[in-house]
Amino acid sequence: RYVLAILIAIAALLVRQALAPLLGEHNPYHVAWLAVVFSAWYCGFWQSLVTLAIEGIGVWYFFLPPFGSWRIANHNDFYGLLGFVLFGAVLSILGEAYRRTVSRKVAAEQQAHRARKLFETFMENSPVLSYLKDEDGKYVYSNAANRTGERFGSIGKTDFDIFPIEIAKRKREHDLTVLRENKAHEFIENTIEPDGEHTWLTVKFPVID
């Protein structure tokens, strides 16, 4: 990235030299600003400072009168150069802050993705019948062991869509108890299976998103 930062700085100086007949002696920093901004956003903090240094030295020597000299004849030119360097440094700092923010966001997304994959792998291979519901009682996840039952063939249903009304009411009461008290509970619940009524010891707990 240092090579890119240096090449961008040199290219900006060459472009400014090519535009000299059009821009004249005024505004020597137009192209230089573009080089610094690009380097600050895409190359890195220290790389952008290299670009800033090259641009500052190049503008000083080639585009501030007397041209081709290290002497600065006009105090306004000196203050202009000083302002360019200071604001360029601020841009470098902002660019670094932006990159770090993006980097942290990407790392957090990758970590969340890995956690989700671990959860799904664990749950899909667990022999325990497991599921997740939202606050309205709709099933939003069901593991492989639970999906073997025909009643769990469709996510988005509620217990009222699946079970007889009395069983569904009891299940919903249990769900609301867990939500209201915000802690795990054990319940005895019943389901109607093809071979008759089954009784289950069910553990329910809130999952905070």
CNS distance restraints for C-alpha pairs under 8 A (distance, minus, plus):
assign (resid   1 and name CA) (resid   5 and name CA) 6.09 0.50 0.50
assign (resid   1 and name CA) (resid  43 and name CA) 5.51 0.50 0.50
assign (resid   1 and name CA) (resid  44 and name CA) 7.52 0.50 0.50
assign (resid   1 and name CA) (resid  47 and name CA) 6.79 0.50 0.50
assign (resid   2 and name CA) (resid   6 and name CA) 6.16 0.50 0.50
assign (resid   2 and name CA) (resid  43 and name CA) 7.47 0.50 0.50
assign (resid   2 and name CA) (resid  47 and name CA) 5.33 0.50 0.50
assign (resid   2 and name CA) (resid  50 and name CA) 7.72 0.50 0.50
assign (resid   3 and name CA) (resid   7 and name CA) 6.09 0.50 0.50
assign (resid   4 and name CA) (resid   8 and name CA) 6.00 0.50 0.50
assign (resid   4 and name CA) (resid  43 and name CA) 7.42 0.50 0.50
assign (resid   5 and name CA) (resid   9 and name CA) 6.26 0.50 0.50
assign (resid   5 and name CA) (resid  39 and name CA) 5.85 0.50 0.50
assign (resid   5 and name CA) (resid  43 and name CA) 6.54 0.50 0.50
assign (resid   5 and name CA) (resid  47 and name CA) 5.74 0.50 0.50
assign (resid   5 and name CA) (resid  48 and name CA) 6.52 0.50 0.50
assign (resid   5 and name CA) (resid  50 and name CA) 6.89 0.50 0.50
assign (resid   5 and name CA) (resid  51 and name CA) 5.53 0.50 0.50
assign (resid   6 and name CA) (resid  10 and name CA) 6.23 0.50 0.50
assign (resid   6 and name CA) (resid  50 and name CA) 6.95 0.50 0.50
assign (resid   6 and name CA) (resid  51 and name CA) 5.90 0.50 0.50
assign (resid   6 and name CA) (resid  54 and name CA) 7.56 0.50 0.50
assign (resid   7 and name CA) (resid  11 and name CA) 5.94 0.50 0.50
assign (resid   8 and name CA) (resid  12 and name CA) 6.07 0.50 0.50
assign (resid   8 and name CA) (resid  35 and name CA) 5.95 0.50 0.50
assign (resid   8 and name CA) (resid  39 and name CA) 7.65 0.50 0.50
assign (resid   8 and name CA) (resid  51 and name CA) 7.31 0.50 0.50
assign (resid   9 and name CA) (resid  13 and name CA) 6.41 0.50 0.50
assign (resid   9 and name CA) (resid  32 and name CA) 7.38 0.50 0.50
assign (resid   9 and name CA) (resid  35 and name CA) 5.88 0.50 0.50
assign (resid   9 and name CA) (resid  36 and name CA) 7.71 0.50 0.50
assign (resid   9 and name CA) (resid  51 and name CA) 5.21 0.50 0.50
assign (resid   9 and name CA) (resid  52 and name CA) 7.72 0.50 0.50
assign (resid   9 and name CA) (resid  54 and name CA) 6.20 0.50 0.50
assign (resid   9 and name CA) (resid  55 and name CA) 5.94 0.50 0.50
assign (resid  10 and name CA) (resid  14 and name CA) 6.29 0.50 0.50
assign (resid  10 and name CA) (resid  54 and name CA) 7.57 0.50 0.50
assign (resid  10 and name CA) (resid  55 and name CA) 7.79 0.50 0.50
assign (resid  11 and name CA) (resid  15 and name CA) 6.11 0.50 0.50
assign (resid  12 and name CA) (resid  16 and name CA) 6.11 0.50 0.50
assign (resid  12 and name CA) (resid  31 and name CA) 5.68 0.50 0.50
assign (resid  12 and name CA) (resid  32 and name CA) 5.92 0.50 0.50
assign (resid  12 and name CA) (resid  34 and name CA) 7.88 0.50 0.50
assign (resid  12 and name CA) (resid  35 and name CA) 6.17 0.50 0.50
assign (resid  12 and name CA) (resid  55 and name CA) 7.89 0.50 0.50
assign (resid  13 and name CA) (resid  17 and name CA) 6.16 0.50 0.50
assign (resid  13 and name CA) (resid  31 and name CA) 7.46 0.50 0.50
assign (resid  13 and name CA) (resid  32 and name CA) 7.07 0.50 0.50
assign (resid  13 and name CA) (resid  55 and name CA) 7.01 0.50 0.50
assign (resid  13 and name CA) (resid  58 and name CA) 6.75 0.50 0.50
assign (resid  13 and name CA) (resid  59 and name CA) 7.56 0.50 0.50
assign (resid  14 and name CA) (resid  18 and name CA) 6.19 0.50 0.50
assign (resid  15 and name CA) (resid  19 and name CA) 6.19 0.50 0.50
assign (resid  15 and name CA) (resid  31 and name CA) 7.33 0.50 0.50
assign (resid  16 and name CA) (resid  20 and name CA) 6.13 0.50 0.50
assign (resid  16 and name CA) (resid  28 and name CA) 7.40 0.50 0.50
assign (resid  16 and name CA) (resid  31 and name CA) 6.14 0.50 0.50
assign (resid  16 and name CA) (resid  32 and name CA) 7.98 0.50 0.50
assign (resid  19 and name CA) (resid  23 and name CA) 5.95 0.50 0.50
assign (resid  19 and name CA) (resid  24 and name CA) 7.81 0.50 0.50
assign (resid  20 and name CA) (resid  24 and name CA) 4.93 0.50 0.50
assign (resid  20 and name CA) (resid  25 and name CA) 7.17 0.50 0.50
assign (resid  23 and name CA) (resid  27 and name CA) 7.29 0.50 0.50
assign (resid  25 and name CA) (resid  63 and name CA) 6.82 0.50 0.50
assign (resid  25 and name CA) (resid  64 and name CA) 7.57 0.50 0.50
assign (resid  28 and name CA) (resid  32 and name CA) 7.67 0.50 0.50
assign (resid  28 and name CA) (resid  59 and name CA) 6.65 0.50 0.50
assign (resid  28 and name CA) (resid  63 and name CA) 6.17 0.50 0.50
assign (resid  28 and name CA) (resid  64 and name CA) 7.71 0.50 0.50
assign (resid  29 and name CA) (resid  33 and name CA) 5.93 0.50 0.50
assign (resid  29 and name CA) (resid  59 and name CA) 7.31 0.50 0.50
assign (resid  29 and name CA) (resid  84 and name CA) 7.70 0.50 0.50
assign (resid  30 and name CA) (resid  34 and name CA) 6.94 0.50 0.50
assign (resid  31 and name CA) (resid  35 and name CA) 6.52 0.50 0.50
assign (resid  32 and name CA) (resid  36 and name CA) 6.32 0.50 0.50
assign (resid  32 and name CA) (resid  55 and name CA) 5.92 0.50 0.50
assign (resid  33 and name CA) (resid  37 and name CA) 6.08 0.50 0.50
assign (resid  33 and name CA) (resid  88 and name CA) 7.66 0.50 0.50
assign (resid  34 and name CA) (resid  38 and name CA) 6.08 0.50 0.50
assign (resid  35 and name CA) (resid  39 and name CA) 6.13 0.50 0.50
assign (resid  35 and name CA) (resid  51 and name CA) 7.10 0.50 0.50
assign (resid  36 and name CA) (resid  40 and name CA) 5.92 0.50 0.50
assign (resid  36 and name CA) (resid  48 and name CA) 6.12 0.50 0.50
assign (resid  36 and name CA) (resid  51 and name CA) 6.03 0.50 0.50
assign (resid  36 and name CA) (resid  52 and name CA) 5.81 0.50 0.50
assign (resid  36 and name CA) (resid  88 and name CA) 6.59 0.50 0.50
assign (resid  36 and name CA) (resid  91 and name CA) 7.70 0.50 0.50
assign (resid  36 and name CA) (resid  92 and name CA) 7.74 0.50 0.50
assign (resid  37 and name CA) (resid  41 and name CA) 6.17 0.50 0.50
assign (resid  37 and name CA) (resid  48 and name CA) 8.00 0.50 0.50
assign (resid  37 and name CA) (resid  88 and name CA) 7.94 0.50 0.50
assign (resid  37 and name CA) (resid  91 and name CA) 6.71 0.50 0.50
assign (resid  37 and name CA) (resid  92 and name CA) 7.67 0.50 0.50
assign (resid  38 and name CA) (resid  42 and name CA) 5.96 0.50 0.50
assign (resid  38 and name CA) (resid  43 and name CA) 7.50 0.50 0.50
assign (resid  39 and name CA) (resid  43 and name CA) 4.81 0.50 0.50
assign (resid  39 and name CA) (resid  44 and name CA) 6.64 0.50 0.50
assign (resid  39 and name CA) (resid  47 and name CA) 6.75 0.50 0.50
assign (resid  39 and name CA) (resid  48 and name CA) 4.76 0.50 0.50
assign (resid  39 and name CA) (resid  51 and name CA) 6.84 0.50 0.50
assign (resid  40 and name CA) (resid  44 and name CA) 5.79 0.50 0.50
assign (resid  40 and name CA) (resid  45 and name CA) 6.09 0.50 0.50
assign (resid  40 and name CA) (resid  47 and name CA) 7.54 0.50 0.50
assign (resid  40 and name CA) (resid  48 and name CA) 4.81 0.50 0.50
assign (resid  40 and name CA) (resid  49 and name CA) 8.00 0.50 0.50
assign (resid  40 and name CA) (resid  91 and name CA) 6.42 0.50 0.50
assign (resid  40 and name CA) (resid  92 and name CA) 4.74 0.50 0.50
assign (resid  40 and name CA) (resid  93 and name CA) 7.79 0.50 0.50
assign (resid  40 and name CA) (resid  94 and name CA) 7.78 0.50 0.50
assign (resid  40 and name CA) (resid  95 and name CA) 4.87 0.50 0.50
assign (resid  40 and name CA) (resid  96 and name CA) 6.97 0.50 0.50
assign (resid  41 and name CA) (resid  92 and name CA) 7.69 0.50 0.50
assign (resid  41 and name CA) (resid  95 and name CA) 4.73 0.50 0.50
assign (resid  41 and name CA) (resid  96 and name CA) 7.23 0.50 0.50
assign (resid  41 and name CA) (resid  98 and name CA) 7.59 0.50 0.50
assign (resid  41 and name CA) (resid  99 and name CA) 7.23 0.50 0.50
assign (resid  42 and name CA) (resid  95 and name CA) 7.95 0.50 0.50
assign (resid  43 and name CA) (resid  47 and name CA) 5.94 0.50 0.50
assign (resid  43 and name CA) (resid  48 and name CA) 6.57 0.50 0.50
assign (resid  44 and name CA) (resid  48 and name CA) 5.90 0.50 0.50
assign (resid  44 and name CA) (resid  92 and name CA) 7.86 0.50 0.50
assign (resid  44 and name CA) (resid  95 and name CA) 7.51 0.50 0.50
assign (resid  44 and name CA) (resid  96 and name CA) 6.44 0.50 0.50
assign (resid  45 and name CA) (resid  49 and name CA) 6.44 0.50 0.50
assign (resid  45 and name CA) (resid  92 and name CA) 5.52 0.50 0.50
assign (resid  45 and name CA) (resid  93 and name CA) 6.70 0.50 0.50
assign (resid  45 and name CA) (resid  95 and name CA) 7.04 0.50 0.50
assign (resid  45 and name CA) (resid  96 and name CA) 5.46 0.50 0.50
assign (resid  46 and name CA) (resid  50 and name CA) 6.42 0.50 0.50
assign (resid  47 and name CA) (resid  51 and name CA) 6.42 0.50 0.50
assign (resid  48 and name CA) (resid  52 and name CA) 6.05 0.50 0.50
assign (resid  48 and name CA) (resid  92 and name CA) 5.94 0.50 0.50
assign (resid  49 and name CA) (resid  53 and name CA) 6.04 0.50 0.50
assign (resid  49 and name CA) (resid  89 and name CA) 6.88 0.50 0.50
assign (resid  49 and name CA) (resid  92 and name CA) 6.81 0.50 0.50
assign (resid  50 and name CA) (resid  54 and name CA) 6.22 0.50 0.50
assign (resid  51 and name CA) (resid  55 and name CA) 6.04 0.50 0.50
assign (resid  52 and name CA) (resid  56 and name CA) 5.97 0.50 0.50
assign (resid  52 and name CA) (resid  85 and name CA) 6.84 0.50 0.50
assign (resid  52 and name CA) (resid  88 and name CA) 6.43 0.50 0.50
assign (resid  52 and name CA) (resid  89 and name CA) 7.61 0.50 0.50
assign (resid  53 and name CA) (resid  57 and name CA) 6.10 0.50 0.50
assign (resid  53 and name CA) (resid  85 and name CA) 7.82 0.50 0.50
assign (resid  54 and name CA) (resid  58 and name CA) 5.86 0.50 0.50
assign (resid  55 and name CA) (resid  59 and name CA) 5.90 0.50 0.50
assign (resid  56 and name CA) (resid  60 and name CA) 6.00 0.50 0.50
assign (resid  56 and name CA) (resid  81 and name CA) 6.93 0.50 0.50
assign (resid  56 and name CA) (resid  84 and name CA) 7.54 0.50 0.50
assign (resid  56 and name CA) (resid  85 and name CA) 6.73 0.50 0.50
assign (resid  57 and name CA) (resid  61 and name CA) 6.15 0.50 0.50
assign (resid  58 and name CA) (resid  62 and name CA) 5.81 0.50 0.50
assign (resid  58 and name CA) (resid  63 and name CA) 7.52 0.50 0.50
assign (resid  59 and name CA) (resid  63 and name CA) 4.94 0.50 0.50
assign (resid  59 and name CA) (resid  64 and name CA) 6.41 0.50 0.50
assign (resid  60 and name CA) (resid  64 and name CA) 5.34 0.50 0.50
assign (resid  60 and name CA) (resid  70 and name CA) 6.85 0.50 0.50
assign (resid  60 and name CA) (resid  72 and name CA) 7.85 0.50 0.50
assign (resid  60 and name CA) (resid  81 and name CA) 7.35 0.50 0.50
assign (resid  61 and name CA) (resid  67 and name CA) 6.28 0.50 0.50
assign (resid  61 and name CA) (resid  68 and name CA) 5.17 0.50 0.50
assign (resid  61 and name CA) (resid  69 and name CA) 5.44 0.50 0.50
assign (resid  61 and name CA) (resid  70 and name CA) 5.61 0.50 0.50
assign (resid  62 and name CA) (resid  67 and name CA) 5.27 0.50 0.50
assign (resid  62 and name CA) (resid  68 and name CA) 5.19 0.50 0.50
assign (resid  62 and name CA) (resid  69 and name CA) 7.51 0.50 0.50
assign (resid  63 and name CA) (resid  67 and name CA) 5.88 0.50 0.50
assign (resid  63 and name CA) (resid  68 and name CA) 7.85 0.50 0.50
assign (resid  64 and name CA) (resid  72 and name CA) 6.91 0.50 0.50
assign (resid  64 and name CA) (resid  77 and name CA) 6.92 0.50 0.50
assign (resid  65 and name CA) (resid  69 and name CA) 7.70 0.50 0.50
assign (resid  65 and name CA) (resid  71 and name CA) 7.95 0.50 0.50
assign (resid  65 and name CA) (resid  72 and name CA) 6.50 0.50 0.50
assign (resid  65 and name CA) (resid  73 and name CA) 6.47 0.50 0.50
assign (resid  65 and name CA) (resid  74 and name CA) 7.85 0.50 0.50
assign (resid  66 and name CA) (resid  71 and name CA) 6.88 0.50 0.50
assign (resid  66 and name CA) (resid  72 and name CA) 6.82 0.50 0.50
assign (resid  66 and name CA) (resid  73 and name CA) 6.70 0.50 0.50
assign (resid  72 and name CA) (resid  77 and name CA) 6.97 0.50 0.50
assign (resid  72 and name CA) (resid  78 and name CA) 6.54 0.50 0.50
assign (resid  73 and name CA) (resid  77 and name CA) 7.76 0.50 0.50
assign (resid  74 and name CA) (resid  78 and name CA) 6.65 0.50 0.50
assign (resid  75 and name CA) (resid  79 and name CA) 6.33 0.50 0.50
assign (resid  76 and name CA) (resid  80 and name CA) 5.99 0.50 0.50
assign (resid  77 and name CA) (resid  81 and name CA) 6.12 0.50 0.50
assign (resid  78 and name CA) (resid  82 and name CA) 6.16 0.50 0.50
assign (resid  79 and name CA) (resid  83 and name CA) 5.99 0.50 0.50
assign (resid  80 and name CA) (resid  84 and name CA) 6.16 0.50 0.50
assign (resid  81 and name CA) (resid  85 and name CA) 6.33 0.50 0.50
assign (resid  82 and name CA) (resid  86 and name CA) 6.23 0.50 0.50
assign (resid  83 and name CA) (resid  87 and name CA) 5.94 0.50 0.50
assign (resid  84 and name CA) (resid  88 and name CA) 5.74 0.50 0.50
assign (resid  85 and name CA) (resid  89 and name CA) 6.15 0.50 0.50
assign (resid  86 and name CA) (resid  90 and name CA) 6.45 0.50 0.50
assign (resid  87 and name CA) (resid  91 and name CA) 6.26 0.50 0.50
assign (resid  88 and name CA) (resid  92 and name CA) 6.29 0.50 0.50
assign (resid  89 and name CA) (resid  93 and name CA) 6.35 0.50 0.50
assign (resid  90 and name CA) (resid  94 and name CA) 6.22 0.50 0.50
assign (resid  91 and name CA) (resid  95 and name CA) 5.97 0.50 0.50
assign (resid  92 and name CA) (resid  96 and name CA) 6.22 0.50 0.50
assign (resid  93 and name CA) (resid  97 and name CA) 6.24 0.50 0.50
assign (resid  94 and name CA) (resid  98 and name CA) 6.13 0.50 0.50
assign (resid  95 and name CA) (resid  99 and name CA) 6.23 0.50 0.50
assign (resid  96 and name CA) (resid 100 and name CA) 6.18 0.50 0.50
assign (resid  97 and name CA) (resid 101 and name CA) 6.19 0.50 0.50
assign (resid  98 and name CA) (resid 102 and name CA) 6.27 0.50 0.50
assign (resid  99 and name CA) (resid 103 and name CA) 6.00 0.50 0.50
assign (resid 100 and name CA) (resid 104 and name CA) 6.09 0.50 0.50
assign (resid 101 and name CA) (resid 105 and name CA) 6.20 0.50 0.50
assign (resid 102 and name CA) (resid 106 and name CA) 6.15 0.50 0.50
assign (resid 103 and name CA) (resid 107 and name CA) 6.13 0.50 0.50
assign (resid 104 and name CA) (resid 108 and name CA) 6.06 0.50 0.50
assign (resid 105 and name CA) (resid 109 and name CA) 6.19 0.50 0.50
assign (resid 106 and name CA) (resid 110 and name CA) 6.16 0.50 0.50
assign (resid 107 and name CA) (resid 111 and name CA) 6.11 0.50 0.50
assign (resid 108 and name CA) (resid 112 and name CA) 6.10 0.50 0.50
assign (resid 109 and name CA) (resid 113 and name CA) 6.10 0.50 0.50
assign (resid 110 and name CA) (resid 114 and name CA) 6.18 0.50 0.50
assign (resid 111 and name CA) (resid 115 and name CA) 6.12 0.50 0.50
assign (resid 112 and name CA) (resid 116 and name CA) 6.11 0.50 0.50
assign (resid 113 and name CA) (resid 117 and name CA) 6.21 0.50 0.50
assign (resid 114 and name CA) (resid 118 and name CA) 6.15 0.50 0.50
assign (resid 115 and name CA) (resid 119 and name CA) 6.11 0.50 0.50
assign (resid 116 and name CA) (resid 120 and name CA) 6.09 0.50 0.50
assign (resid 117 and name CA) (resid 121 and name CA) 5.99 0.50 0.50
assign (resid 118 and name CA) (resid 122 and name CA) 6.08 0.50 0.50
assign (resid 119 and name CA) (resid 123 and name CA) 6.03 0.50 0.50
assign (resid 120 and name CA) (resid 124 and name CA) 5.76 0.50 0.50
assign (resid 121 and name CA) (resid 125 and name CA) 6.29 0.50 0.50
assign (resid 122 and name CA) (resid 126 and name CA) 6.17 0.50 0.50
assign (resid 123 and name CA) (resid 130 and name CA) 7.50 0.50 0.50
assign (resid 123 and name CA) (resid 143 and name CA) 5.90 0.50 0.50
assign (resid 123 and name CA) (resid 144 and name CA) 7.77 0.50 0.50
assign (resid 124 and name CA) (resid 143 and name CA) 5.14 0.50 0.50
assign (resid 124 and name CA) (resid 144 and name CA) 5.18 0.50 0.50
assign (resid 124 and name CA) (resid 145 and name CA) 7.36 0.50 0.50
assign (resid 125 and name CA) (resid 144 and name CA) 7.24 0.50 0.50
assign (resid 125 and name CA) (resid 145 and name CA) 7.99 0.50 0.50
assign (resid 126 and name CA) (resid 143 and name CA) 7.91 0.50 0.50
assign (resid 126 and name CA) (resid 144 and name CA) 7.97 0.50 0.50
assign (resid 126 and name CA) (resid 145 and name CA) 7.18 0.50 0.50
assign (resid 127 and name CA) (resid 145 and name CA) 5.77 0.50 0.50
assign (resid 128 and name CA) (resid 145 and name CA) 6.55 0.50 0.50
assign (resid 128 and name CA) (resid 146 and name CA) 7.86 0.50 0.50
assign (resid 129 and name CA) (resid 143 and name CA) 6.88 0.50 0.50
assign (resid 129 and name CA) (resid 144 and name CA) 7.99 0.50 0.50
assign (resid 129 and name CA) (resid 145 and name CA) 5.32 0.50 0.50
assign (resid 129 and name CA) (resid 146 and name CA) 4.73 0.50 0.50
assign (resid 130 and name CA) (resid 142 and name CA) 6.05 0.50 0.50
assign (resid 130 and name CA) (resid 143 and name CA) 5.69 0.50 0.50
assign (resid 130 and name CA) (resid 145 and name CA) 7.45 0.50 0.50
assign (resid 130 and name CA) (resid 146 and name CA) 6.16 0.50 0.50
assign (resid 131 and name CA) (resid 139 and name CA) 7.09 0.50 0.50
assign (resid 131 and name CA) (resid 140 and name CA) 7.63 0.50 0.50
assign (resid 131 and name CA) (resid 141 and name CA) 5.32 0.50 0.50
assign (resid 131 and name CA) (resid 142 and name CA) 4.25 0.50 0.50
assign (resid 131 and name CA) (resid 143 and name CA) 6.22 0.50 0.50
assign (resid 131 and name CA) (resid 146 and name CA) 7.33 0.50 0.50
assign (resid 132 and name CA) (resid 139 and name CA) 5.83 0.50 0.50
assign (resid 132 and name CA) (resid 140 and name CA) 5.62 0.50 0.50
assign (resid 132 and name CA) (resid 141 and name CA) 4.95 0.50 0.50
assign (resid 132 and name CA) (resid 142 and name CA) 6.50 0.50 0.50
assign (resid 133 and name CA) (resid 137 and name CA) 5.40 0.50 0.50
assign (resid 133 and name CA) (resid 138 and name CA) 5.16 0.50 0.50
assign (resid 133 and name CA) (resid 139 and name CA) 4.33 0.50 0.50
assign (resid 133 and name CA) (resid 140 and name CA) 5.34 0.50 0.50
assign (resid 133 and name CA) (resid 141 and name CA) 7.01 0.50 0.50
assign (resid 134 and name CA) (resid 138 and name CA) 5.49 0.50 0.50
assign (resid 134 and name CA) (resid 139 and name CA) 6.62 0.50 0.50
assign (resid 134 and name CA) (resid 140 and name CA) 6.57 0.50 0.50
assign (resid 135 and name CA) (resid 179 and name CA) 7.91 0.50 0.50
assign (resid 137 and name CA) (resid 158 and name CA) 5.55 0.50 0.50
assign (resid 137 and name CA) (resid 159 and name CA) 7.31 0.50 0.50
assign (resid 137 and name CA) (resid 172 and name CA) 7.06 0.50 0.50
assign (resid 137 and name CA) (resid 175 and name CA) 7.51 0.50 0.50
assign (resid 138 and name CA) (resid 155 and name CA) 7.64 0.50 0.50
assign (resid 138 and name CA) (resid 156 and name CA) 5.21 0.50 0.50
assign (resid 138 and name CA) (resid 157 and name CA) 5.23 0.50 0.50
assign (resid 138 and name CA) (resid 158 and name CA) 4.55 0.50 0.50
assign (resid 138 and name CA) (resid 159 and name CA) 7.66 0.50 0.50
assign (resid 139 and name CA) (resid 155 and name CA) 5.44 0.50 0.50
assign (resid 139 and name CA) (resid 156 and name CA) 5.18 0.50 0.50
assign (resid 139 and name CA) (resid 157 and name CA) 5.81 0.50 0.50
assign (resid 139 and name CA) (resid 158 and name CA) 6.29 0.50 0.50
assign (resid 140 and name CA) (resid 155 and name CA) 5.73 0.50 0.50
assign (resid 140 and name CA) (resid 156 and name CA) 6.04 0.50 0.50
assign (resid 141 and name CA) (resid 155 and name CA) 6.78 0.50 0.50
assign (resid 142 and name CA) (resid 146 and name CA) 5.92 0.50 0.50
assign (resid 142 and name CA) (resid 147 and name CA) 6.25 0.50 0.50
assign (resid 142 and name CA) (resid 152 and name CA) 7.50 0.50 0.50
assign (resid 142 and name CA) (resid 155 and name CA) 7.67 0.50 0.50
assign (resid 143 and name CA) (resid 147 and name CA) 6.18 0.50 0.50
assign (resid 144 and name CA) (resid 148 and name CA) 6.57 0.50 0.50
assign (resid 146 and name CA) (resid 152 and name CA) 6.87 0.50 0.50
assign (resid 147 and name CA) (resid 152 and name CA) 5.35 0.50 0.50
assign (resid 147 and name CA) (resid 153 and name CA) 6.25 0.50 0.50
assign (resid 148 and name CA) (resid 152 and name CA) 7.54 0.50 0.50
assign (resid 149 and name CA) (resid 153 and name CA) 7.32 0.50 0.50
assign (resid 151 and name CA) (resid 162 and name CA) 6.14 0.50 0.50
assign (resid 157 and name CA) (resid 161 and name CA) 5.93 0.50 0.50
assign (resid 157 and name CA) (resid 162 and name CA) 7.38 0.50 0.50
assign (resid 158 and name CA) (resid 162 and name CA) 6.75 0.50 0.50
assign (resid 159 and name CA) (resid 163 and name CA) 5.68 0.50 0.50
assign (resid 159 and name CA) (resid 168 and name CA) 4.99 0.50 0.50
assign (resid 159 and name CA) (resid 171 and name CA) 7.27 0.50 0.50
assign (resid 159 and name CA) (resid 172 and name CA) 7.50 0.50 0.50
assign (resid 160 and name CA) (resid 164 and name CA) 6.97 0.50 0.50
assign (resid 160 and name CA) (resid 165 and name CA) 6.19 0.50 0.50
assign (resid 160 and name CA) (resid 168 and name CA) 5.16 0.50 0.50
assign (resid 160 and name CA) (resid 169 and name CA) 7.56 0.50 0.50
assign (resid 162 and name CA) (resid 168 and name CA) 7.85 0.50 0.50
assign (resid 163 and name CA) (resid 167 and name CA) 6.17 0.50 0.50
assign (resid 163 and name CA) (resid 168 and name CA) 5.61 0.50 0.50
assign (resid 163 and name CA) (resid 191 and name CA) 7.19 0.50 0.50
assign (resid 163 and name CA) (resid 192 and name CA) 7.21 0.50 0.50
assign (resid 164 and name CA) (resid 168 and name CA) 6.12 0.50 0.50
assign (resid 165 and name CA) (resid 169 and name CA) 6.03 0.50 0.50
assign (resid 166 and name CA) (resid 170 and name CA) 6.34 0.50 0.50
assign (resid 167 and name CA) (resid 171 and name CA) 6.26 0.50 0.50
assign (resid 167 and name CA) (resid 189 and name CA) 7.87 0.50 0.50
assign (resid 167 and name CA) (resid 190 and name CA) 6.74 0.50 0.50
assign (resid 167 and name CA) (resid 191 and name CA) 7.23 0.50 0.50
assign (resid 168 and name CA) (resid 172 and name CA) 6.14 0.50 0.50
assign (resid 169 and name CA) (resid 173 and name CA) 6.18 0.50 0.50
assign (resid 170 and name CA) (resid 174 and name CA) 6.34 0.50 0.50
assign (resid 170 and name CA) (resid 189 and name CA) 7.85 0.50 0.50
assign (resid 171 and name CA) (resid 175 and name CA) 6.30 0.50 0.50
assign (resid 171 and name CA) (resid 189 and name CA) 7.14 0.50 0.50
assign (resid 172 and name CA) (resid 176 and name CA) 6.19 0.50 0.50
assign (resid 173 and name CA) (resid 177 and name CA) 6.21 0.50 0.50
assign (resid 174 and name CA) (resid 178 and name CA) 6.46 0.50 0.50
assign (resid 174 and name CA) (resid 187 and name CA) 7.36 0.50 0.50
assign (resid 175 and name CA) (resid 179 and name CA) 6.34 0.50 0.50
assign (resid 175 and name CA) (resid 204 and name CA) 7.49 0.50 0.50
assign (resid 176 and name CA) (resid 180 and name CA) 5.90 0.50 0.50
assign (resid 177 and name CA) (resid 181 and name CA) 6.07 0.50 0.50
assign (resid 178 and name CA) (resid 182 and name CA) 5.47 0.50 0.50
assign (resid 178 and name CA) (resid 183 and name CA) 5.82 0.50 0.50
assign (resid 178 and name CA) (resid 184 and name CA) 6.34 0.50 0.50
assign (resid 178 and name CA) (resid 185 and name CA) 6.59 0.50 0.50
assign (resid 178 and name CA) (resid 204 and name CA) 6.93 0.50 0.50
assign (resid 178 and name CA) (resid 205 and name CA) 6.16 0.50 0.50
assign (resid 178 and name CA) (resid 206 and name CA) 6.42 0.50 0.50
assign (resid 179 and name CA) (resid 183 and name CA) 7.51 0.50 0.50
assign (resid 179 and name CA) (resid 206 and name CA) 6.31 0.50 0.50
assign (resid 182 and name CA) (resid 205 and name CA) 7.51 0.50 0.50
assign (resid 182 and name CA) (resid 206 and name CA) 6.05 0.50 0.50
assign (resid 183 and name CA) (resid 205 and name CA) 5.77 0.50 0.50
assign (resid 183 and name CA) (resid 206 and name CA) 6.30 0.50 0.50
assign (resid 184 and name CA) (resid 203 and name CA) 6.99 0.50 0.50
assign (resid 184 and name CA) (resid 204 and name CA) 5.54 0.50 0.50
assign (resid 184 and name CA) (resid 205 and name CA) 4.01 0.50 0.50
assign (resid 184 and name CA) (resid 206 and name CA) 6.78 0.50 0.50
assign (resid 185 and name CA) (resid 203 and name CA) 5.83 0.50 0.50
assign (resid 185 and name CA) (resid 204 and name CA) 5.48 0.50 0.50
assign (resid 185 and name CA) (resid 205 and name CA) 6.42 0.50 0.50
assign (resid 186 and name CA) (resid 201 and name CA) 6.90 0.50 0.50
assign (resid 186 and name CA) (resid 202 and name CA) 5.63 0.50 0.50
assign (resid 186 and name CA) (resid 203 and name CA) 4.53 0.50 0.50
assign (resid 186 and name CA) (resid 204 and name CA) 6.38 0.50 0.50
assign (resid 187 and name CA) (resid 201 and name CA) 5.90 0.50 0.50
assign (resid 187 and name CA) (resid 202 and name CA) 5.15 0.50 0.50
assign (resid 187 and name CA) (resid 203 and name CA) 6.41 0.50 0.50
assign (resid 187 and name CA) (resid 204 and name CA) 7.78 0.50 0.50
assign (resid 188 and name CA) (resid 199 and name CA) 6.91 0.50 0.50
assign (resid 188 and name CA) (resid 200 and name CA) 5.69 0.50 0.50
assign (resid 188 and name CA) (resid 201 and name CA) 4.87 0.50 0.50
assign (resid 188 and name CA) (resid 202 and name CA) 6.09 0.50 0.50
assign (resid 189 and name CA) (resid 199 and name CA) 5.81 0.50 0.50
assign (resid 189 and name CA) (resid 200 and name CA) 5.24 0.50 0.50
assign (resid 189 and name CA) (resid 201 and name CA) 6.52 0.50 0.50
assign (resid 189 and name CA) (resid 202 and name CA) 6.63 0.50 0.50
assign (resid 190 and name CA) (resid 197 and name CA) 6.72 0.50 0.50
assign (resid 190 and name CA) (resid 198 and name CA) 5.52 0.50 0.50
assign (resid 190 and name CA) (resid 199 and name CA) 4.53 0.50 0.50
assign (resid 190 and name CA) (resid 200 and name CA) 6.05 0.50 0.50
assign (resid 191 and name CA) (resid 197 and name CA) 5.69 0.50 0.50
assign (resid 191 and name CA) (resid 198 and name CA) 5.30 0.50 0.50
assign (resid 191 and name CA) (resid 199 and name CA) 6.64 0.50 0.50
assign (resid 191 and name CA) (resid 200 and name CA) 7.93 0.50 0.50
assign (resid 192 and name CA) (resid 196 and name CA) 5.76 0.50 0.50
assign (resid 192 and name CA) (resid 197 and name CA) 4.46 0.50 0.50
assign (resid 192 and name CA) (resid 198 and name CA) 6.25 0.50 0.50
assign (resid 193 and name CA) (resid 197 and name CA) 5.80 0.50 0.50
assign (resid 193 and name CA) (resid 198 and name CA) 6.77 0.50 0.50
